[in-house]
Amino acid sequence: MADLLESKRVKVRKPHICQGCGKKIEVGETAIVSVVADGGTVWRYYECIVCHKYAESNCYKCSDFDYCVGENYFVGLIKECMAERKR
């Protein structure tokens, strides 16, 4: 089971890719870095503010949270989820 341990707002010191939509987060931009643990493995990922707000509002209470944020979390997942909800 994937557990979200921490999320915090940071100004990035090197470029990152938003895990939620695939947008490049440039040096100096604000992003959210989250730390997740799953089965003894800990990792972090970066999201732009828009994707993180969407995830806070829609994903953290979702019944598929473990599936989506666990090993199946791929770049562009939040963007795909937003598009599906608009249909």
C-alpha positions as CSV (number, residue, x, y, z in Angstrom):
1,M,0.0,0.0,0.0
2,A,1.4,3.4,-1.0
3,D,1.5,6.0,1.8
4,L,2.0,9.7,1.1
5,L,4.5,10.7,3.8
6,E,5.0,14.4,3.1
7,S,4.3,17.1,0.5
8,K,5.9,20.5,0.6
9,R,6.2,23.5,-1.7
10,V,9.7,24.2,-2.9
11,K,11.5,26.4,-5.4
12,V,13.4,23.9,-7.6
13,R,17.1,24.2,-8.0
14,K,17.4,22.0,-11.0
15,P,14.8,21.2,-13.8
16,H,12.2,18.5,-13.1
17,I,9.3,17.0,-15.0
18,C,5.9,17.4,-13.4
19,Q,4.8,13.8,-12.7
20,G,1.2,14.9,-13.1
21,C,1.2,16.4,-16.6
22,G,4.7,16.1,-18.0
23,K,5.4,19.8,-18.1
24,K,9.0,20.9,-17.5
25,I,9.4,22.6,-14.1
26,E,12.2,25.2,-14.7
27,V,14.9,26.3,-12.2
28,G,13.4,28.8,-9.8
29,E,9.8,27.8,-10.3
30,T,7.6,26.7,-7.5
31,A,6.6,23.0,-7.3
32,I,5.4,20.5,-4.8
33,V,7.7,17.6,-3.9
34,S,6.0,14.6,-2.3
35,V,7.5,11.6,-0.6
36,V,5.8,8.3,-0.9
37,A,6.6,4.9,0.7
38,D,5.4,1.6,-0.6
39,G,6.5,-1.8,0.6
40,G,9.8,-0.6,2.1
41,T,10.7,1.6,-0.9
42,V,10.6,5.4,-0.6
43,W,10.6,7.8,-3.5
44,R,9.9,11.4,-4.2
45,Y,8.2,13.1,-7.2
46,Y,7.6,16.6,-8.3
47,E,4.3,18.2,-9.4
48,C,3.4,21.6,-10.7
49,I,1.0,23.5,-8.5
50,V,-2.0,22.9,-10.8
51,C,-1.6,19.1,-10.7
52,H,-0.9,19.0,-7.0
53,K,-4.1,21.0,-6.3
54,Y,-6.1,18.6,-8.5
55,A,-4.6,15.6,-6.7
56,E,-5.4,17.1,-3.3
57,S,-9.0,17.7,-4.3
58,N,-9.7,14.5,-6.3
59,C,-7.0,11.8,-5.7
60,Y,-6.2,11.5,-2.0
61,K,-9.7,10.3,-1.2
62,C,-10.0,8.1,-4.3
63,S,-10.5,4.4,-4.0
64,D,-7.8,3.9,-6.6
65,F,-5.2,6.1,-4.7
66,D,-2.9,3.1,-4.0
67,Y,-3.1,2.0,-7.6
68,C,-2.5,5.5,-9.0
69,V,0.2,6.8,-6.6
70,G,2.0,3.5,-6.2
71,E,4.1,1.8,-8.8
72,N,1.5,2.7,-11.5
73,Y,2.0,6.5,-11.2
74,F,3.3,7.6,-14.6
75,V,4.1,10.9,-16.0
76,G,0.9,12.5,-17.3
77,L,-1.5,10.5,-15.0
78,I,-3.1,13.6,-13.5
79,K,-3.5,15.2,-17.0
80,E,-5.2,12.0,-18.2
81,C,-7.4,11.9,-15.2
82,M,-8.5,15.5,-15.6
83,A,-9.4,14.8,-19.2
84,E,-11.5,11.7,-18.3
85,R,-13.5,13.7,-15.7
86,K,-14.4,16.3,-18.2
87,R,-16.0,13.7,-20.5
